[in-house]
């Protein structure tokens, strides 16, 4: 069975209603759709899909499917994982709400 690629995971999650994209911001996670910024604690982690580089295991990344604790669009937060993770991404990732 072939492993799911990042693009395939993002398409699958988009089809499941995770239509927004979140990016790290000094104040929290910024919605690409609305530009609003929310603290990571205001989200629930529904799924984490991890990927490893074919030739180098240190080339890891993760797609996190997020649902806000109140009304708001569900979306994804994509980060490099492991030693290449941006410090701001690492801080926000660590502060995300518990997994469902």
C-alpha positions, 0 to 999 in steps of 0.5 A: 500500500502506498503512503499518503502524500502531503498533497493527498492528505490536504485534499482528503482533509479539505474534502472532510471539511477542513477548508481553512489553512492556519499559519504561525503568527507571533500571537497564535494561529492565523486563518488564511481565509479570514486573517483572524488570529487565535491562540492555539489553545482555542483549537482541538486536534482531530488528526495528525498526519506525519510524513518522513522524507524518503531518503532522510528521516530528519526531513519530517513534516506533519499536517494537523487537522484542527477544529476551533472550540467554538464556531469557526472554520476547521482547517489544517496547520502544516509544519516541518517536524523534528530538528527542522521545525521552526521555533514559532511552529514548535511553540504553537504546536506544543500549545494546541488543545488535546486530541479528540 
